[in-house]
Amino acid sequence: MFLNLPVFLGAIALDLAIGDPRWLPHPTRLIGRLIARLEGLFRPLAVTPRGQLIAGAALVTLVAGSSWLSAYVLLALACRLAPAAGVCLGIWLLSTTVAWRGLAEAGLEIYRLLKNNKLTEARRQTGLIVGRDTGELPPGEIARAVVETVAENASDAVIAPLFWGLVGGVPLAMAYRAINTLDSMLGYRNEQYLYFGRAAARLDDLANYLPARLTGLFICLAAALTGTSFSRAWSTMRRDARSHPSPNSGFPEAAAAGAMGVRLGGLNYYRGIASFRPHIGAPCEEITPEHIAGSVRLLNVVILLFTVAGGIILWFLPDLELGRSFLWFRHG
C-alpha cells in the first residue's frame, strides 16, 4: 500500500541527498524509545523463561504492528488531504527506512582516516558501526570489520526495507525497520535476552531471509560491473555463506569476500570476550583499507541495480494482485 514509482524513486533519491540529519525527526528513534518503554513495562511480568518468551513475543507484535498501523493511518490521512501530500509523506517515510548514504559515508570516512594514518580516530569511528571491540585493532582488522558491516548492511539497511516496500508498500517497509530495530536492541544470545529477545531475533531472521540472498546475488552482479570477479563471488557465496553464524549475513558477506578476493571472519572480541567466526572467502589478497572503498563501490552498484529492478516492476507490473496498491493514488 502507498507505494508507486515516484515514491520508490523519490525515497531513494531523498536518502542519497540528505541521509538522516539529526535535526529531522526520525521514526526509528521513536521506535527505539517505544521498545525501551515496553521492555520496562513487560520485564517485571516475565519471571520464568516461558514468561519471557511470551512477553518478548507480545512486545514484538505490538511494536511491529503499531509501526505498520501508524504508517498506514498517516498515509491514508495524507492521501485524503491531497494526493501530493500522500506522495511527499510516502517518500519521506520510506526514505527513513533506508540508510544508503549513512552507510557509504561511514565506510568512506574510516577509509580516509586510515589513509591519513589516523588510526586512533579510525578505531573510534569503527566502534560506532560494529559491535566488536575496536580499541586495539590494526588497520587490516579495521578494514575487515568495515567490509563485513558494509556488506551485511547492504541487505539490512537498504535492500531489505526496499524489498518489503515493493511487497507490501510503505507500511510494510516501516514494519521491517521496526523488526530490525527490535533485533538490534533485544536479539542477543546472552542471559538477559536469551528468552525475552528470542522472538525479535527469529522474526528478524525471517524478515531478512529473502533480502539477504537477493543482496548476495546483486553483489555478484555488481562484481561483474565493477571489474571484480562474478564467478569468484558466486562460488564463494555458494560455498561459504552458510558458515556464518547468522542464517542471513553470510550471503552478502561471502559474495563481497569472493568479489574482492579477500578472507572475512576470524577472531573478534566483544567486551573482552573472544569469539571466533569461521573464515569466509579465500585470501587471494591481504585485506587493506582499499577494500573498504571497494565494498562501498559494490554497495553503490548493488543499490543502483536494485533500484532499476524495482522501477521496472513498478512500471510494467502495476496491476498484479500483489501490486495493485502501488497505484493507490488512483483510488483517492
N, C-alpha and C positions, 0 to 999 in steps of 0.2 A: 504494500500500500504506500501511496505517496512517494512513488519514485518513477521518474521518467528520464529521458535522455538529458534534458537541461539540468535536472537536479543532480544526476550522476556525475556529469562532466563538471558542473559548477562546483560541487563539493570537493572534487579532486583538485581543481584549479585554486579554490579558496585555501585549502590546506597548503598547497605549494606556495601560494603567495604570502600568507601571513603565519602559517603554522598555528601554534597555540600560545598567543601572547598572554601574559599573566593578567593584564588588565581586563581581558574579555572573560565574562562568565563561562565556565566550562562544566557541562553535565557530569563528566567523570568525577570532578571534585565533589559534586553534590552526591553522587552515587557512593563515593568513598565515605562521606560523612554518615549517610544512611546506614551503610554496612556497620560502621563503628557503633552507631547508636543502637541498632538492633542486636548486635552482639552483646552489648552491655545489658540489654533487657532479657535476652534469651539464655545467656550462660548461667545465671543463678537458678534457672528452672531445670537445667540439664546436669544431673549429678552422676548418672550412670553412663557407660558407653552407648547403650541403646538410646537413652535420653538425648545424648549429644548428637547422635546421628539424626534423630527426628528434629531436634531444634535447628541443626545446621541445614537440613533439607527445607524446613519451613522458612528459614532466613533467605535461602537461595531463591525459593519460589516467590517470596514477597518482593525481593529486590529486582529480580529479572522481570517479574510480572508488572511491577509498578513502573519500571523503566519503559517497557513496551507500551503500557497504557498511557503514561504521561505523554510520550511522543505522539501517540495516536490522537489523543484528545487535543493537544496543542495544534497539530497539523489540521485536524478536522475544523477547529475553530478558525484557524487562519484561512483555510480554503473558503469557508463561508463568508469571511470578511471580504476577501478578494483573491482570485486565483494567483495573482502576482505575489501576494503575501504568503500564500502556501508554498510557492516555488522558492522564495527567498528563505523562509524558515526551514524548508526541507534541505536546501543547500547547506545552511549553517549547521543544522543538527547532524547531517551525515558527515560533514567535514570534521566535526568534533570526535567522531569515532575513528578517524584516520590520523596517522602520525608519520606521514611520509617525510615532510620537511624536518620535523624534530629529530627523527631517527638518522636521516642523512647528515644533518648538521652536527649531531653529537659525534658520529663516527669521524667526520672530516676534521672536527676540532681536535680530537685526540690525535689524529694523523698529523696535523700541523704541529701540535705540541711535541710529538716525538721527533719530527723532522728538525725542530729547532732545539732539540736536546733539553726540553723542559720536562724531565722525567717525573719529578715530584707532582707537578700540576697534571701531567698526563695520568698518573696513578689516581689522583683525586677525581678527575673527570670520569675515568673509567669506573670508579666506585659508584658513581651516580647512576650508571645504566646497567650494571651487573650486580649479582648478589654475592659473588665471591669476595674474599679478602684481596685487596689490591695494593696495600701499603708497601709491599716488598717486591712487587712483580718487576722483572726485567722487561725491556722493550718487546722482545719476542712474545712473551706471555701476555703482555698488554694487547698486542696485535691479535693474538689468538682469541682473547676474551671478546674483543670488539667484533672481530669477524663472526664469531659464533652468535653474538647477540644481534648483529645486523641481519644475519641470515634467518634466525629464529623469528625476529620481529617483523621481517618482511611478510611473514604469514600472520602473526598475531595482531600486529598493529596496522596493517594496511590491507592485505588481500582478504583476510577473514571478514572484517566488517563490510567491505565492498561486496564480497560474495554473498553474505547473508542479506545485504541490501537488495541485491539482484533477485534473491529467492523470495523475500517477504517484505521488501520495502524498508523505508527509513526506520519505522518502529522496531523491526527485527534486527536491524543493524545496531540500534541503541540497546536492545536486549542483549545482543552479543557483547557489546562493550561492558555492560553490567556483569555478565558472566565472567569475562576476562578479568575484571577488577575484583570480583569475588575470589577468583583463584589466586590472584596476586596478594590478597590480604588474608585469606583463610586456608588456601590449599597447600599446607605444609605437612610433611610427614614427621612431625615431632609430637612430643607428649601433649602439648597444648591443643593442637589441631588435628591429631590423628583421626578422631571420630567427628568432631564438630565441623571440620573443614572438608570431610570426605565428599559430601555432595557437591561442593563447589569445585573440587578437583576433578571429579568424574564428569560433571557437566561440561567443564571447560575442555576436557579431553574429547568429549563427543562433539562439541561445537567446532573444534579445530581439526577434526579427523579429515574431512574433505579439503578444507582450505590449505592445510599443511602439504598434502600430496599434490594439490594443484600448484602451490608455490614451488615445490621441488621441480615439477615439470616445467614451469615457466623459467626457473633458474637455468635449467638445461637449455631451453630455447635461447635465453639471454646469453648463455655462454657461446652459442654459435654466432651470435650477432656482435659479440664484443672481442672476438679474436682469441677466446679461450676454447676449451675443449668440450663440445657437446657429448661426444662418446664417453669421455672420462667422467663427466658429470653424471651421465645417465647410469653408467656401470657402477660408479661409486654409490650412488643413491640406492640402486637395487641391492648392492652387496652389504652396505654398512648402515642404512637408515635405521633398521630395527635393533642395532647395537646400542643405540642411545637409550638412556633410562626413561625418557619421555616417549610415549607412543606416537607423538607427532613431530617433535622438534628435530628428530634425526633426519627427516626428509629434506627440508631446506638446508640444514647444516651439511649433510652429506653431499648434496648437489653442489653447494658452494665450494666445499673442500675439493671435490673432483674437478670442478671447473677451473680452479686456480692451482691445482696440483699441490695442495698443502695437506697436512695432517692436523685435524682438530681433536678435541678430547684430551684426556690426560689428568694430571693431578691438580686439583683445586683445593683451596682451604676456605671453609665457611666458619667464621668466628673462631678461628684457630684449629678447627677440626678438619682433618684431611679427608678428602673424598675423591676417589679415582673413577673417572668415566672412561669407558672403552674408547680406544682411538678410532677415528673416522677418517678415511682417506689415506692415501699413500704419500709419504713425504718426498715428492718429486722436487720440491723446492723448500728451503728453510723459510718459515713464515717471518715476514718483516712488516714494518709499517706500510709498505707499498700495497700489501694485500688488504689493508683497511680500505684504501682508495679503490681497490679492485672490487671489494664487496659492495661498496656504495654504488659503484658503476653497475654492477649486476642488479642491485636493488632498483635503481632508476629505470633500467631497461625492463625489468620484470613488471614494474607498475605501469609503464607505458604499454607493454604488450597486453596486460590485463585490462587496461582502460580501453584499448582498441577492441578487444574481445567483448567486453561488457557493452560498449557502444554499439557494436554490430547486433548483439542480442536485442537491445532495446530498440534499435532502428528497424530491424527486419522481422522481429517476432513479437510485436506488441499485443497480439490478440490471442496468444496462448493462454490456456486456463490459468497457468501459474503467473502469467504476466499481465492479465487484464488490468490489475490495479496500477500498472505503470502509467496508464492513461487516466488516472483518477480525475484530472482537471476537467476532462470532458463531461463528467457527470455532475459537476457542481458540488 
